[in-house]
Amino acid sequence: MDQKNSWLEGKTAIVTGGAKRLGQAISLSLASQGVNVVIHYNKSQEEAYELAKEIEQYGVKSLLVSGDLRKVHEVEAIFYKALEYISPIQILINNASIFNKSNLFSFSVDELFDNIQINSMSPLIIAREMAKQNIEGAIINLLDTRITEYDRTHVAYHLSKRMLFDLTRMMALEFAPLIRVNGIAPGLILPPPGQDSSYLEKLAPTNPLNSIGNPEEITKAVLFLLDSMFVTGQVIFVDGGYHMKGYTYG
C-alpha cells in the first residue's frame, strides 16, 4: 500500500515481538505508512537491530525496547521505556506469543501460567498503560483462528488465546470511546519455526478456500482496522474460512 493513511502518518506504534515473523511484517507495513515503530523483543536483538535500520529507510523513527513478557515488572516497563523516547503512543499491536505443544492430560500449571502471562496478561498490562494516556488510539490483538474450536495439541496456548479473545471484547468496551480494540485471527500464514511452506501446503485442504495465506494478508487486515474509525470489538479471521468449521464453542 503506497498511499499513506492520514490518521496513521506521524503516529507511534508499539509492536510486541516485532523483530521476527508476523511482527516484522507488521512493523514494516506500519513504517511504510509513516508510523514510528517501537520494536519490542526479548531474545531477538540482532533481528531487531536489522529491522530498525530497514524501518528508518521509510523516514520514520524506530526504537528498540527489550523485555521478558514472563516478568510483570518488565512488561510494565516496556511502555514507559518507549514513552521516554517518543510520546504519545497511539497504536499497540499485541503480537508476541509462545506456541508450545501440550495436551489436556499433560500440561502443567507452570506451563499454563506462562502461556497466560505472555499471550493474555502482557497484552492487557501494556494496553492498560496505553489507556492511561487518555488519548485517541487503537489496539490490535493477534489471536488464532482455532479459538473457535479446540486445539487439542496446544491446550495451554489455546486457553490463553481464548482468554485474549475475551479480553479483546472487554477492552473494546472499557477503553471506549477513545481507544478502538480489535483482533486478528490468522490461519495458515507462516509455518512453525523449523518447518517450510510444504508444512502449510499439506494443510491447505482444511480450509474452504483450499489455500494458504501470507504475512501481507495480515498486514492488510492491520491497516484496515487502524483505518476504520467506526469499528471496535471485532475479530477478522484471516484463515481462508477455517473458523467456520469450529464446533467446540458453537
N, C-alpha and C positions, 0 to 999 in steps of 0.2 A: 504494500500500500504506500504509494509515493506521496499522495496528498495528505498533508498533516491536518489533524483534527484540532480545531481552535481551542477546545476545552483542555486537551491534553498538553498542548505545547507550553513549555515552561514549568510544568508541574514536576513534582518529585515523587518517585515510587520506591518502595522497599520490595524486593523480591527475595523471599527466603529460599534457600537452596538454589540461589540464582546463578551459580557458576557452571552448572552442567545440565545436560539433557533438556527437559522442558523449561526449566528455569532459565537456562542460557538463551533459548529461543525467545522466550517472553521478554527477557531483558533487552535483547537486540531489537525486537519489534517495538518496544516502548521507546527506545532511544531513537529509532527511525522516525518516530512521531514527535520528536522534540522534548521527550521526557528525560529528566535527570534520573539516574538509576543508582540506588543503593543496593549493592550486591551482598547479600548475606551468604556466608559459607561457614562450614565447620572445619573440615579437613582438606577441602579442595582449594588451597591457597594459590597454587600455581595456575590452575584453570581460571580462578577469579581474577588474578592479575592480567592474564592474557585477554580475558573478556573485557576488563576495564579499558584496556588500550583500544580495543575494537569499538567499544561504545563511544569513546571520546572522538572518534573519527566522524561521528554524526554532529559534532559541535555542541554536545551536551556534557554535563558533569557526571562523573562516576565516583562512587565511594565504596570501599570495601569495609565490611563490618563482620568480624568473626564472632561466633557464639555457639555454644553447645546447647541445643534445644532440650536436652535432658535436664538441664540445670535451670531452675526457675529464675534465679538472680541474673543469669547470663541472658535469658530470654528478655527480661525486663530491660536489661542494659542495651539491647540491640537498637531499640527505638531511640533512646536518648543519645547514644553514640552518633547516630545519624543526624539528630537534631542539632548537635554541637557543630556539625559541618554545614548543614543546609536546612533551612526552616521556612515554611512548614512542610509537612509531608501529607500529600493529598491522596496517595494511592498505596494500597497494600495488596500484594499478591502472595497469599499463603500457599506456597508451592512445596516446600520441603516436607519430606515424609520418609519413613522407613517401611520396608515391604519384605518382612521375613516370613518364611513358611511356618505354619503352626496349625494344629487341628484341635478340636474341642477336647479330645482326650489327653492331650499332652502339654498344651501351653501353660506356662507358669504365671503366677501373679506378677512377678517382676517383669516378665515379657509383656503382659497386658498393660502394666503401668507405663513401660517405656513407649509403647505404641500410643497410648492415650496422651502422654505428656508431649511427644513430638508431633503427632498427627492431629491432635484435638486441642489440648490446652495451650500449647505455644501459639497457635493461631489466635486463640481467644485473648491471651495475655497481651500480645502485640496490638491486636485490634482495640482492646480497651484503652491502651495508652494512646493510640491514634485518636480515638473518640474524645479523649480529654482535651484535645486542641480546640474543640468546639468550632470546627470549620467544615465547609463542604468537602466531601471526598467520596472515595469508592473503595470497596474491599472485594476481592475475588478469592474464594477458597477453592483449591483444587481437590476434588473428590475422586470418585471412581465409579464407572458405570455399574459395577457389581453391588452398589449399595441397594439396588432394587431386588437383589436375590441373595443367595447365601454362598459366600466364598469359603468353602469348607477346607481349603488348603492354606488359607491365610486368616485364621479366625481372629487373632488379636488385632491384626491390621483392619479386618472387616469391621469389627466392633468400633474401632477408633474412627474410621471414616463414616460410619453411621452416626456416631456422635457429632462429628464435624458437620454433617448434613443438618442435624437438628440445630446445632449452634448457628449455622448459616441463617436459618429461618428466625431464630431468636434474635440474633444481632440485627437482622433487617428491620425487625420491629423496634428494638430498643435503641438503635442508633439513628433511626429516622427522626426528623426529616433531613438532617444534614448529610448523613452518610448512607449511600446505597450499598447493599451487601448481596452478592450473588455467588453462585457456584458454577464450576465447570467440571463435568464428569467424563474424563477421557475413557476410550475403549482401546482398541488395537492401534496404538500410536507409535510407541517405541518398545522394542524387545527388552526383556530384563537384562541387566549387566551380564556380560559373558555370552549372550545369545546374539544371533544375527537376524536379518529380515526373514529368513526361512522359518523361524520360530513363529512369527506373526502370520505368514502366508498359510501355514498349516491350520491356523485358527480362523481364517477368513470366513469359512462357511458357517461359523457360529453366529454371524450377524445377518440380518435381512439383505443388506447390500452386498454381501459376499465379497468384502473388500477390506483393505487396511488403510488407515489414515497416516498422517504425518504431522510433525510439530506445527506446520503452518496452519493446519486446521484449528489447533488450539489457540495460536496467536490471533487468528481472525476472530475467534469467539471472545477472547480477552478484549480486543479493541472494540468489538460490538457492544459488550456490556459496559465498558468505560464510556462509550459514546452515547449510551441510551439513558437519558436523564430521567425517564419515567418508568424504569424497570428496577425492581428490587425484590429480594426474596425468591429469586428464580434459580433453577439449575438447568444449564444447557448440557445435554448429553451429546458428546462428540464421539460417537461409537458405532456408526453405521446402523443404528436402530437396535443394538443389542439389548438395551434396557427394557424394550417391550416384551422380552421373553421372561422378565423377572416374575417370580411366583411366590417367594417366601413372604414378602410383605404386601401381597395383594395387588 
